Amino acid sequence: MIVVMKVGTPEVEVNRVCAELETWGLSPEKIVGKHKVVLGLVGETAELDPYRIEEVSPWIESVLRVEQPFKRASRTYRQNEASEIKVPTPNGDVYFGEGHPLVITAGPCSVENEEMIIEVAMRVKAAGAHFLRGGAYKPRTSPYAFQGHGESALSLLAAARTASGLGIITEVMDTPDIDKIAEVADVLQVGARNMQNFSLLKQIGKQNKPVLLKRGMSATIEDWLMAAEYILAAGNPNVILCERGVRTFDRQYTRNTLDISCVPVLRKLTHLPIMIDPSHGTGWSDYVPSMCLASIAAGTDSLMIEVHPNPKKALSDGPQSLTPDQFDQLMKEINVMAKVVGRSSEKPVAIA
């Protein structure tokens, strides 16, 4: 349930309404929008009469029920206003969200050594990327596959951050690792295999760094949004949803099935920013450029693209990785498409 305050409601009145609703056993969460303040009511609201709440103050415009099970993630919860997530980086603040320029994250699947990660960071930065991706801890299907260098790789990511000025996105696999990863990363990633690791979601929601939540391999959109709800309910409002392909019946030609249709669906259902990962989504570097452009056309807020200096020798996910030269070319195409759809920092291209 949400309480919509009228435009111009004095802050003292908002606070008074919150205090009154707290005496009812509710926990009001204040959401300050561009034009209005909305109070999200957490607690037993099923039996509450909206008209009774409206009588609390003449400054209350309306009281609405949130029908979806994902309350905080629901677009209704923010009165149809999209979230804006600001991420400070050495090169300045980067904004994820509807209406902001497209955000590009690029880098190798895993951090292999200092020379490689800094080389990739400098190349993708020069091409226009905003964040460096790279796994220190890698969940793998086989216990014998490369699992990442772990804690030692965090210092390598920190060195790449210093050298390039890029923000860092890297995965958290286990609750005890959250704090040490948060010291290095600007955005903490929850991978597909951990999307429904509810203990991890609760704990990662208690820290204040933004969280990139990847869709599970067989997760429905509602499963995914309910996973986001765990993070939001724990107190962290800064969640970015990342589509990375779902597992279907055809695995001969693509690694997964990239669900680009999730972009307009999510835009209707949630206020949270959206990212597409076409590298995991297809599994083959040949298909990544087309899926990047299609994702931009569909309305994604950001892209995650794997880049490796020598994909054939990559310790993980080499077949889906672009070379730096290929990434340079792709960024030229991405910039054109972003300009066409109005997601570039430059003026849109006129379409005849």
C-alpha positions as CSV (number, residue, x, y, z in Angstrom):
1,M,0.0,0.0,0.0
2,I,1.3,3.5,-0.8
3,V,0.2,6.9,0.4
4,V,0.6,9.7,-2.2
5,M,1.0,13.1,-0.6
6,K,-0.1,16.3,-2.5
7,V,2.4,18.5,-4.3
8,G,3.8,21.0,-1.9
9,T,3.1,19.0,1.3
10,P,5.3,20.5,4.1
11,E,8.0,18.1,5.4
12,V,6.7,18.5,8.9
13,E,3.3,17.2,7.8
14,V,4.9,14.3,6.0
15,N,6.8,13.4,9.2
16,R,3.6,13.8,11.2
17,V,1.7,11.4,8.9
18,C,4.6,8.9,9.2
19,A,4.6,9.1,13.0
20,E,0.8,8.5,13.1
21,L,1.0,5.5,10.8
22,E,3.8,4.1,12.9
23,T,1.4,4.0,15.9
24,W,-0.8,1.7,13.7
25,G,2.1,-0.8,13.6
26,L,3.2,0.2,10.1
27,S,6.6,1.1,8.8
28,P,6.3,4.1,6.4
29,E,9.1,4.4,3.9
30,K,9.5,7.8,2.4
31,I,10.1,8.0,-1.3
32,V,10.9,11.5,-2.5
33,G,10.1,11.9,-6.2
34,K,10.5,14.8,-8.6
35,H,7.1,16.3,-7.8
36,K,5.6,14.3,-4.9
37,V,6.4,12.4,-1.8
38,V,5.1,8.9,-1.6
39,L,5.0,6.8,1.6
40,G,5.3,3.1,1.1
41,L,3.6,1.2,3.9
42,V,5.2,-1.9,5.1
43,G,3.3,-4.2,7.5
44,E,-0.1,-5.8,7.8
45,T,-2.1,-3.7,5.3
46,A,-4.5,-6.3,3.8
47,E,-7.4,-5.4,6.2
48,L,-6.7,-1.6,6.3
49,D,-9.4,0.7,4.8
50,P,-7.7,3.2,2.4
51,Y,-10.4,5.8,3.4
52,R,-9.3,5.6,7.0
53,I,-5.7,6.4,6.1
54,E,-6.9,9.3,3.9
55,E,-8.5,10.8,7.1
56,V,-5.1,11.1,8.8
57,S,-4.3,14.3,6.9
58,P,-5.8,16.7,4.4
59,W,-2.5,16.6,2.6
60,I,-3.0,13.0,1.5
61,E,-3.9,12.9,-2.2
62,S,-4.7,9.2,-2.5
63,V,-4.0,5.8,-1.0
64,L,-3.4,2.9,-3.4
65,R,-2.8,-0.8,-3.0
66,V,0.2,-2.4,-4.7
67,E,-1.3,-5.5,-6.4
68,Q,2.0,-7.2,-7.4
69,P,3.7,-9.5,-4.9
70,F,7.0,-7.6,-5.5
71,K,5.9,-4.4,-3.6
72,R,9.0,-2.3,-3.5
73,A,10.2,-3.3,-6.9
74,S,6.8,-2.5,-8.4
75,R,6.5,0.6,-10.6
76,T,3.3,1.5,-8.8
77,Y,5.4,1.8,-5.6
78,R,7.1,4.9,-7.0
79,Q,4.0,6.3,-8.7
80,N,5.3,5.2,-12.2
81,E,8.6,7.1,-11.7
82,A,11.8,5.3,-12.7
83,S,14.6,4.8,-10.3
84,E,17.9,6.7,-10.8
85,I,21.0,5.0,-9.5
86,K,24.0,7.2,-9.1
87,V,27.4,5.3,-8.9
88,P,30.5,7.4,-8.0
89,T,33.6,6.3,-10.0
90,P,37.1,7.8,-10.3
91,N,36.0,9.4,-13.5
92,G,32.8,11.0,-12.0
93,D,29.3,9.9,-11.2
94,V,27.6,7.5,-13.6
95,Y,23.8,7.2,-13.6
96,F,21.8,4.0,-14.4
97,G,18.2,4.5,-15.3
98,E,15.5,5.3,-17.8
99,G,16.2,8.6,-19.6
100,H,19.9,8.6,-18.8
101,P,22.7,7.9,-21.4
102,L,23.4,4.2,-22.0
103,V,26.0,2.7,-19.6
104,I,28.6,0.3,-20.9
105,T,30.3,-2.3,-18.8
106,A,33.1,-4.4,-20.4
107,G,35.9,-6.7,-19.5
108,P,37.0,-10.3,-19.1
109,C,34.9,-13.0,-17.5
110,S,37.6,-13.5,-14.9
111,V,40.7,-11.7,-13.6
112,E,43.7,-13.7,-14.8
113,N,46.7,-11.5,-14.0
114,E,47.5,-7.8,-13.5
115,E,48.9,-7.2,-16.9
116,M,45.8,-8.5,-18.6
117,I,43.2,-6.8,-16.5
118,I,44.9,-3.4,-16.7
119,E,45.4,-3.8,-20.5
120,V,41.7,-4.6,-21.0
121,A,40.6,-1.8,-18.6
122,M,42.6,0.8,-20.6
123,R,41.3,-0.4,-23.9
124,V,37.6,-0.5,-23.0
125,K,37.9,2.8,-21.2
126,A,39.4,4.4,-24.4
127,A,36.5,3.0,-26.4
128,G,34.0,4.5,-24.1
129,A,33.1,2.0,-21.4
130,H,32.1,3.3,-17.9
131,F,32.7,0.1,-15.9
132,L,35.2,-2.8,-15.9
133,R,33.7,-6.2,-15.2
134,G,35.9,-9.1,-14.1
135,G,35.3,-12.0,-11.8
136,A,37.5,-12.6,-8.7
137,Y,35.3,-15.4,-7.6
138,K,33.8,-17.5,-10.4
139,P,30.9,-20.0,-9.9
140,R,31.5,-22.8,-12.5
141,T,29.4,-25.7,-13.5
142,S,32.4,-28.1,-13.2
143,P,34.4,-28.2,-10.0
144,Y,37.5,-28.7,-12.1
145,A,37.1,-25.5,-14.1
146,F,39.0,-22.3,-13.2
147,Q,37.2,-20.8,-10.2
148,G,38.9,-17.4,-10.2
149,H,41.9,-16.2,-8.1
150,G,39.6,-15.2,-5.2
151,E,40.7,-12.5,-2.8
152,S,44.1,-12.0,-4.5
153,A,42.2,-10.9,-7.7
154,L,40.6,-8.0,-5.8
155,S,43.8,-6.1,-5.5
156,L,44.3,-6.5,-9.3
157,L,40.8,-5.0,-9.9
158,A,41.8,-2.2,-7.6
159,A,44.9,-1.6,-9.6
160,A,42.9,-1.6,-12.8
161,R,40.5,0.9,-11.3
162,T,43.3,3.2,-10.3
163,A,45.0,3.0,-13.7
164,S,41.8,3.4,-15.8
165,G,39.4,5.4,-13.6
166,L,36.7,2.9,-14.5
167,G,34.2,1.8,-11.9
168,I,34.4,-1.9,-10.9
169,I,31.6,-4.5,-11.1
170,T,32.4,-7.9,-9.7
171,E,30.5,-10.9,-8.3
172,V,29.9,-11.9,-4.7
173,M,29.4,-15.6,-4.2
174,D,29.3,-15.9,-0.5
175,T,28.1,-13.8,2.4
176,P,31.5,-13.6,4.3
177,D,33.0,-12.0,1.2
178,I,30.6,-9.1,0.9
179,D,32.6,-6.5,3.0
180,K,36.0,-7.2,1.4
181,I,34.5,-7.1,-2.1
182,A,32.6,-3.9,-1.3
183,E,35.9,-2.2,-0.5
184,V,37.0,-2.6,-4.1
185,A,33.8,-2.8,-6.2
186,D,31.5,0.1,-7.0
187,V,28.7,-2.3,-7.9
188,L,28.3,-5.8,-6.3
189,Q,27.0,-8.5,-8.7
190,V,24.8,-11.4,-7.7
191,G,25.2,-14.0,-10.4
192,A,22.5,-16.1,-12.0
193,R,23.3,-19.2,-9.9
194,N,22.8,-17.1,-6.7
195,M,19.7,-15.2,-7.7
196,Q,17.6,-17.2,-5.2
197,N,20.3,-17.5,-2.5
198,F,18.0,-15.6,-0.2
199,S,20.5,-15.5,2.7
200,L,23.0,-13.8,0.4
201,L,20.3,-11.4,-0.9
202,K,19.3,-10.3,2.6
203,Q,22.9,-9.6,3.6
204,I,23.9,-7.9,0.4
205,G,20.8,-5.7,0.8
206,K,22.2,-4.5,4.2
207,Q,25.2,-2.8,2.6
208,N,24.9,0.5,0.6
209,K,26.7,-0.3,-2.6
210,P,24.5,-0.7,-5.7
211,V,23.7,-4.4,-6.6
212,L,23.6,-5.9,-10.1
213,L,21.1,-8.8,-9.9
214,K,21.4,-11.3,-12.8
215,R,18.4,-13.3,-13.8
216,G,18.6,-17.0,-12.9
217,M,19.0,-19.5,-15.7
218,S,15.5,-20.8,-15.4
219,A,13.9,-17.9,-13.5
220,T,10.6,-16.3,-14.5
221,I,10.3,-12.5,-14.5
222,E,8.3,-12.7,-11.3
223,D,11.0,-14.9,-9.7
224,W,13.6,-12.4,-10.6
225,L,11.6,-9.4,-9.3
226,M,10.9,-11.2,-6.0
227,A,14.6,-11.8,-5.7
228,A,15.1,-8.1,-6.1
229,E,12.5,-7.5,-3.5
230,Y,14.7,-9.3,-0.9
231,I,17.5,-6.8,-1.5
232,L,15.1,-3.9,-1.4
233,A,13.4,-5.1,1.7
234,A,16.7,-5.4,3.5
235,G,17.2,-1.6,3.0
236,N,19.2,-1.2,-0.3
237,P,17.1,0.6,-2.9
238,N,19.8,0.5,-5.6
239,V,19.2,-2.6,-7.6
240,I,20.0,-3.1,-11.3
241,L,18.4,-6.0,-13.1
242,C,20.6,-7.9,-15.6
243,E,19.1,-10.2,-18.2
244,R,21.8,-12.8,-19.2
245,G,19.8,-15.3,-21.1
246,V,17.6,-18.2,-19.9
247,R,18.0,-21.9,-20.5
248,T,15.7,-23.3,-23.1
249,F,15.6,-26.4,-25.4
250,D,18.1,-25.1,-28.0
251,R,21.7,-25.3,-26.8
252,Q,23.3,-26.3,-30.1
253,Y,23.7,-22.9,-31.6
254,T,23.5,-20.5,-28.6
255,R,24.5,-20.9,-25.0
256,N,21.2,-19.5,-23.7
257,T,18.2,-17.7,-25.1
258,L,18.5,-14.0,-24.7
259,D,15.2,-12.6,-23.6
260,I,15.2,-9.1,-25.0
261,S,11.4,-9.0,-24.6
262,C,12.0,-8.7,-20.9
263,V,13.0,-5.0,-21.4
264,P,9.5,-3.7,-22.3
265,V,8.0,-6.1,-19.8
266,L,10.2,-4.9,-17.0
267,R,9.7,-1.3,-18.0
268,K,6.0,-1.8,-17.4
269,L,6.3,-3.7,-14.1
270,T,9.2,-2.1,-12.3
271,H,11.0,1.2,-11.7
272,L,14.5,-0.5,-11.5
273,P,17.2,0.0,-14.2
274,I,17.8,-2.7,-16.7
275,M,21.0,-4.2,-18.1
276,I,21.5,-6.8,-20.9
277,D,24.4,-9.2,-21.1
278,P,24.5,-10.5,-24.7
279,S,27.8,-12.3,-24.1
280,H,26.3,-14.9,-21.7
281,G,23.0,-14.6,-23.5
282,T,24.3,-16.0,-26.7
283,G,27.6,-17.6,-25.8
284,W,29.3,-16.7,-29.1
285,S,31.1,-13.5,-29.9
286,D,29.7,-13.4,-33.4
287,Y,26.2,-12.7,-32.1
288,V,27.1,-10.2,-29.5
289,P,27.1,-7.0,-31.7
290,S,23.6,-7.7,-33.1
291,M,22.1,-8.4,-29.7
292,C,23.7,-5.2,-28.3
293,L,22.0,-3.1,-31.0
294,A,18.7,-5.0,-30.6
295,S,18.8,-4.4,-26.8
296,I,19.4,-0.7,-27.2
297,A,16.5,-0.6,-29.6
298,A,14.3,-2.4,-27.1
299,G,15.2,0.2,-24.5
300,T,17.8,-1.2,-22.2
301,D,19.6,1.2,-19.8
302,S,23.0,-0.6,-20.0
303,L,25.0,-3.4,-21.5
304,M,27.6,-5.8,-20.2
305,I,30.1,-7.1,-22.8
306,E,32.9,-9.6,-22.3
307,V,36.3,-8.5,-23.7
308,H,39.6,-10.4,-23.6
309,P,42.9,-9.7,-25.3
310,N,43.2,-13.3,-26.5
311,P,39.8,-15.1,-26.3
312,K,41.3,-18.4,-27.4
313,K,43.5,-18.5,-24.4
314,A,40.9,-17.1,-21.9
315,L,40.6,-19.2,-18.7
316,S,36.8,-18.9,-18.9
317,D,34.2,-17.9,-21.5
318,G,36.6,-17.3,-24.3
319,P,34.1,-18.1,-27.1
320,Q,31.8,-15.3,-26.1
321,S,34.5,-12.7,-25.6
322,L,35.3,-9.9,-28.1
323,T,38.9,-8.8,-28.7
324,P,39.6,-5.2,-27.9
325,D,39.7,-4.3,-31.6
326,Q,36.2,-5.9,-32.0
327,F,35.0,-3.9,-29.0
328,D,36.3,-0.7,-30.5
329,Q,34.2,-1.3,-33.7
330,L,31.2,-2.4,-31.7
331,M,31.3,0.8,-29.6
332,K,31.1,2.9,-32.8
333,E,27.9,1.0,-33.7
334,I,26.6,1.3,-30.2
335,N,27.1,5.0,-30.2
336,V,25.2,5.4,-33.4
337,M,22.2,3.4,-32.1
338,A,22.2,5.1,-28.7
339,K,22.1,8.4,-30.5
340,V,19.1,7.3,-32.6
341,V,17.1,6.2,-29.6
342,G,18.0,9.2,-27.5
343,R,20.3,7.4,-25.0
344,S,23.5,9.2,-26.0
345,S,25.1,12.2,-24.3
346,E,25.1,13.6,-27.8
347,K,22.0,14.9,-29.7
348,P,19.8,12.3,-31.4
349,V,20.2,11.6,-35.1
350,A,17.4,13.0,-37.2
351,I,15.4,10.2,-38.9
352,A,13.9,11.0,-42.3
